[in-house]
Structure formats: structure tokens, C-alpha cells
Amino acid sequence: CVDDHPQCSQKMTAPFPTRLIDVGSTDREPSLYISSLGEQGIYVALSYCWGIPKQPVMLTRVRLASKDHTLPLSELPPTLRDVILICQRLSFQYVWIDALCIVQDSINDEDWLKEAANMPNIYGGATLTISASAAKQTSDGVLSASFVPTKFSCALPYNLGNSKIGTVYVVPYKMRLSPFISKEAPEPLETRAWCLQERLLSPRILKFETSQLVWECFSTKLNANGPMQSPSDLSKKARFDWKYIIRDFTGRNLTYTSDKLPALSGYARHIHSLTGDIYLAGLWKNDIMSQLLWWINIRSTAINPRPSTYRAPSWSWAS
């Protein structure tokens, strides 16, 4: 991608986020890494569902103040453990994981607000984003999701190396996109509103989906069957199609309805930095007349009552 895709960023290094996870090695446990001011390098970011219950291991004020920043692999939930192992195998030293890199109990959410404002740089600067698409919660793991055989599938043995044998499933060509990545059955991560901006900001994504791996960047989107016909997902131009983005975003779920605008604020900040346009409660000033014509598809969307607490002005779709 870096060498052969003109539409994709040729830059590998970027300013480090405030904190990263040093993934360690086979003989060294992962640990929290606090970057120096102005430090740059290569790192991976993780996009995933927290799920319920909340994370068993998080960065707290006590952990941050401790001299021991080690994060024993055995104590991490499967999704976080898997992504660290993937990074080790791909020879990446650092990974950004929000639960472990943002102080979760900071006073008045001070650290969360600071890092949330930096999301465009965190995901936009990552060399690669690993997407745990099939995992509903951190206990599911990135590598644990398994293909469910059907009467149309054929199982073949596959040599994984190290004397291990896995299984590859072959399905008819016409079934290659369904039901695993169809609009009727989206991957769990694709139902979460917060995760949309992570996808839009990332220059490259490796998705661990239910049935197989999917690669997505500005230039192409492909899986084991080859290129996938979804040009609207690919280009940089499409990532500025605000109506398309809002249609996708409003079809996703939020744990807290008050997050309606915050969950997209990082990407809005990114667009503002590139265009200079003014963001007005979910709409853009330069296209305000057109964007005020938003409507609700009552055939596919449940009509919810207006929230009891103020969220946005009534002329905004976010209200």
C-alpha cells in the first residue's frame, strides 16, 4: 500500500500519541509507554467494541502513577491480548488502545476530553488500524470468531506452520459477501456509532471479520476473494460526503444518546482542519441549505422521542 498506491499516504511515521502500549516480545511482557514531546514513529491503532461488562483492565490514575507499567498478557481480555500478539507477529512495536492509553478515572474526564480531541491525529497517524469487527465485547477476542459452516461450504485442511493444521472453508462465489458482510447482517463493530470515525480517519484498516480478513485503504478494498465492489467506501472524496456519513452514522448504536455529536466530533474536527468550513451542530455552513433538508426514513428507522435533556438544536439531525 505504501509503495504502490498513489492515493494512499506514503508517510509511515507520525507524531506519537501521549501514550502507547509497547507490545513486548516472546520473552518480555507488554507495558505502557509514555511518549516524549515531539516523538515520532510507527504505531498501530485498535478499533473494537468494549461490550458489557466494562473492561477488566484499564488505565487508571493509580496505574499511571505506579513505577511498574507492565501489563501482563495473561491479565488482558482476549481482544486486547490478541491484538498485541498480532502486532508482535507483524513486527510492530507499539499499539494504541483507548482503554489502556486514556486515563479512565481522570477528574472531570479531563484526560478523556484531551485525548478525544486528538482522535484525528491518533487514528489518522496510525500506520495501520486493526479492526476487531466480529467481536461484540473484549471477551470475544480478535482471533476467536469462527466461520459457521453451511451446507454449501467445503472444509479444507490448511497448514498453519509449527505442526498446526487449521481449516479453510470454500463457499460458492455468489455467496462470498453474504451473509457475513451484507447490509442485513453487519459485523458487530459496524453497528457502533463511535467506531465510524475511527474507520474514516484511518488510512489503512485490517478487519478481522466473521468469515475472513478484509483490507481497506483509500485505493482498494479486498478480501480472500479479491477486490470488493464498494467504491463509495474507498476514495478520499467519499470520506467527505457528509450526507453519506450521517446516513451511516445515524443507523448505528450509542450506549449513551448524549454522545450523538461527540461520537463524530473527531472526524468533524478533521474536516474543519482541511476545509476551514464551520461546523454547526452536525451540519456544515457551506452546505447548510442542502443539509437542512434531512429527513428520517420511517420504514427502516424506529422513531424515538426527543431526548429529555438538550442535545442539539431542533433544526439539526442530532436533535
C-alpha positions in Angstrom: 0.0 0.0 0.0 2.7 2.5 1.0 4.8 1.6 -2.1 2.2 1.1 -4.8 -0.9 3.1 -4.0 -0.7 6.7 -5.2 -4.0 7.7 -3.4 -2.7 6.4 -0.1 -0.3 8.2 2.3 3.4 7.4 1.6 4.3 8.6 5.0 4.9 5.8 7.6 5.9 7.8 10.7 3.7 10.2 12.6 3.8 12.1 16.0 3.2 9.6 18.8 0.0 9.9 20.9 0.5 10.7 24.6 0.7 7.1 25.5 1.1 3.8 23.6 1.4 0.1 24.5 4.8 -1.4 23.9 3.8 -4.9 22.8 6.9 -6.5 24.2 8.1 -9.8 22.8 8.0 -13.6 23.5 10.3 -13.0 26.5 9.1 -9.6 27.6 5.6 -8.6 28.8 3.8 -5.6 27.2 3.9 -2.3 29.0 2.6 1.2 29.0 4.9 3.6 27.0 4.7 7.3 27.6 6.0 9.2 24.6 8.3 12.3 24.7 7.2 15.6 23.4 7.6 15.7 19.6 8.5 12.0 19.4 7.5 10.3 16.1 7.4 6.7 14.9 5.3 3.9 13.6 2.4 2.5 15.6 -0.9 0.6 15.2 -4.3 1.6 16.5 -7.1 -0.7 17.6 -10.8 -0.2 16.8 -13.1 -2.5 18.8 -16.2 -2.9 20.9 -15.9 -2.6 24.7 -19.1 -4.5 25.3 -20.6 -5.3 28.7 -19.3 -5.6 31.3 -16.7 -2.9 31.1 -13.0 -3.5 30.6 -11.4 -5.7 33.3 -8.1 -3.9 32.7 -7.9 -0.1 32.2 -5.5 2.7 32.7 -6.3 4.4 36.0 -4.6 7.3 37.9 -3.1 4.7 40.3 -1.7 2.6 37.5 -0.3 5.6 35.7 1.4 6.9 38.9 2.9 3.4 39.6 6.5 2.8 38.7 5.5 -0.6 37.3 3.8 -0.1 33.9 3.9 -3.7 32.9 0.7 -5.2 31.5 0.9 -9.0 31.8 -0.6 -10.6 28.7 -2.4 -13.2 30.9 -4.4 -10.4 32.6 -5.7 -8.8 29.5 -9.1 -9.6 28.0 -8.9 -11.8 24.8 -9.4 -8.9 22.3 -6.6 -6.8 23.7 -4.3 -9.8 24.1 -4.9 -10.9 20.5 -4.1 -7.5 19.0 -0.9 -7.4 20.9 0.1 -10.9 19.6 -0.9 -9.8 16.1 1.4 -6.7 16.4 4.2 -8.9 17.6 3.8 -11.2 14.6 3.6 -8.2 12.2 6.8 -6.7 13.8 5.0 -3.6 15.1 6.4 -2.4 18.4 3.6 0.0 19.5 -0.2 -0.1 19.6 -2.7 2.5 20.7 -5.7 1.0 22.7 -8.1 3.5 24.3 -8.8 1.6 27.5 -5.0 1.3 28.2 -3.9 4.7 26.9 -6.5 7.0 28.2 -6.9 7.5 32.0 -10.4 6.2 32.6 -10.9 7.8 36.0 -9.4 11.2 35.5 -11.1 14.1 37.3 -14.0 15.5 35.3 -12.9 13.3 32.4 -10.1 15.7 31.8 -7.8 13.1 30.2 -10.6 11.6 28.1 -11.6 15.0 26.7 -8.0 15.8 25.9 -7.4 12.6 24.1 -10.8 12.5 22.4 -9.9 15.9 20.8 -6.8 14.2 19.4 -8.6 11.3 17.7 -7.9 12.7 14.1 -4.2 12.6 14.8 -4.3 9.2 16.6 -6.2 7.2 14.0 -5.0 9.4 11.1 -1.4 8.9 12.1 -1.5 5.2 12.7 0.3 3.2 10.0 -2.4 0.6 10.4 -5.7 0.2 12.2 -6.7 -3.3 13.3 -10.4 -3.7 13.4 -11.9 -6.4 15.7 -15.0 -6.4 13.5 -16.5 -9.6 14.6 -16.1 -9.2 18.4 -19.1 -7.9 20.3 -17.1 -7.5 23.5 -13.5 -7.7 24.7 -14.0 -11.3 25.9 -14.7 -12.4 22.3 -11.2 -11.9 21.0 -9.9 -10.8 17.6 -8.9 -14.3 16.6 -11.7 -16.3 18.2 -14.5 -15.6 15.8 -15.2 -18.7 13.8 -16.9 -19.3 10.5 -20.2 -21.2 10.8 -20.3 -23.9 8.1 -23.3 -24.2 5.9 -24.5 -27.0 3.6 -22.9 -25.0 0.8 -19.4 -24.8 2.3 -16.5 -27.2 1.9 -13.8 -27.6 4.6 -10.2 -28.0 3.6 -7.2 -28.5 5.9 -4.6 -25.7 5.9 -1.0 -25.9 7.2 -0.5 -23.1 9.8 3.1 -24.0 10.4 4.6 -25.2 13.7 2.9 -28.6 13.1 -0.6 -27.0 13.4 -3.4 -27.6 11.0 -6.3 -25.2 10.5 -9.3 -25.2 8.3 -10.2 -23.1 5.2 -13.9 -23.0 4.1 -14.7 -22.7 0.4 -18.1 -21.3 -0.5 -19.8 -20.7 -3.9 -18.6 -17.4 -5.4 -22.0 -15.8 -5.4 -22.1 -16.2 -1.6 -18.8 -14.5 -1.0 -20.3 -11.4 0.5 -23.4 -12.8 2.2 -24.4 -13.1 4.9 -21.1 -12.2 6.5 -20.7 -8.6 5.4 -24.1 -7.8 4.0 -26.2 -4.7 5.0 -28.7 -7.1 6.6 -26.1 -8.6 8.9 -23.3 -6.1 9.6 -20.3 -7.0 11.7 -20.8 -6.1 15.4 -18.2 -3.2 15.2 -20.1 -1.7 12.2 -23.2 -1.2 14.4 -21.3 1.1 16.9 -21.5 4.8 16.2 -18.2 5.7 17.9 -16.3 3.3 15.6 -17.3 5.1 12.4 -15.0 8.0 12.8 -12.2 5.6 13.6 -12.7 3.9 10.3 -13.0 7.2 8.4 -9.8 8.6 9.9 -7.7 5.5 9.4 -5.5 5.4 6.2 -5.3 1.6 6.3 -7.5 -0.9 8.0 -7.1 -4.7 8.5 -10.5 -6.1 9.5 -10.9 -9.4 11.3 -14.4 -10.2 10.3 -16.6 -13.3 11.0 -15.6 -15.2 7.9 -12.2 -13.8 6.8 -9.8 -10.8 6.7 -10.6 -7.6 4.8 -8.1 -5.0 3.8 -9.3 -1.4 3.2 -7.4 1.7 2.3 -8.0 4.8 0.1 -7.1 2.8 -3.0 -8.8 -0.6 -2.6 -10.9 -2.9 -0.5 -10.4 -6.6 -0.8 -10.7 -10.0 0.9 -9.6 -13.5 0.1 -11.9 -13.5 -3.0 -10.3 -10.4 -4.4 -11.4 -6.8 -4.8 -14.8 -6.0 -3.3 -17.1 -3.8 -5.3 -17.8 -0.9 -2.9 -16.2 2.2 -4.4 -18.3 4.5 -2.2 -16.2 3.2 0.8 -12.8 3.8 -0.8 -11.9 7.2 -2.0 -10.9 10.3 0.0 -13.7 12.1 -1.8 -16.3 9.7 -0.4 -15.0 10.3 3.1 -16.1 13.9 2.7 -19.6 13.0 1.6 -21.3 14.3 4.7 -24.8 13.1 3.8 -23.5 9.6 3.2 -21.6 9.7 6.5 -24.6 10.9 8.5 -26.8 8.2 6.9 -24.3 5.6 8.1 -23.7 7.1 11.5 -27.4 7.6 12.4 -28.0 3.9 11.7 -25.6 2.9 14.4 -26.0 2.4 18.1 -24.9 4.5 21.0 -24.8 3.4 24.6 -25.4 7.0 25.7 -27.7 9.1 23.5 -25.9 12.2 24.8 -22.9 11.0 22.7 -24.7 11.8 19.4 -22.4 14.7 18.5 -19.3 13.8 20.5 -19.1 10.4 18.7 -18.5 12.2 15.4 -16.7 15.3 16.7 -13.2 13.9 16.0 -13.9 13.5 12.3 -15.7 16.8 12.1 -12.6 18.4 13.6 -10.5 16.7 10.9 -12.7 18.0 8.1 -12.6 21.5 9.5 -8.8 21.4 9.6 -8.7 20.5 5.9 -11.5 22.7 4.6 -11.9 25.6 7.1 -15.6 25.1 6.9 -17.7 25.9 10.1 -19.3 23.0 11.9 -22.8 23.8 13.2 -24.3 21.1 15.4 -23.8 18.4 12.9 -24.1 20.4 9.7 -21.6 22.4 7.6 -22.1 26.1 6.9 -21.0 26.0 3.3 -23.7 23.4 2.5 -26.2 24.4 5.2 -29.2 24.9 2.9 -28.9 21.4 1.5 -28.1 19.7 4.8 -31.1 21.3 6.5 -33.2 19.1 4.3 -32.5 16.0 6.3 -35.3 13.5 6.9 -36.0 10.2 8.7 -36.6 7.0 6.8 -39.6 5.7 8.9 -39.6 2.4 7.0 -36.2 1.4 8.3 -35.7 3.6 11.4 -37.6 3.5 14.7 -38.9 6.9 15.7 -37.6 7.7 19.1 -38.9 10.5 21.3 -36.9 13.7 21.7 -34.3 13.2 24.5 -35.3 14.7 27.8 -32.0 16.6 28.0 -30.8 19.1 25.3 -28.6 17.5 22.7 -28.7 19.8 19.7 -31.0 22.5 18.2 -34.2 21.2 16.6 -33.0 22.0 13.1 -30.1 19.5 13.4 -30.4 15.8 12.7 -28.7 15.3 16.0 -31.7 16.6 18.0 
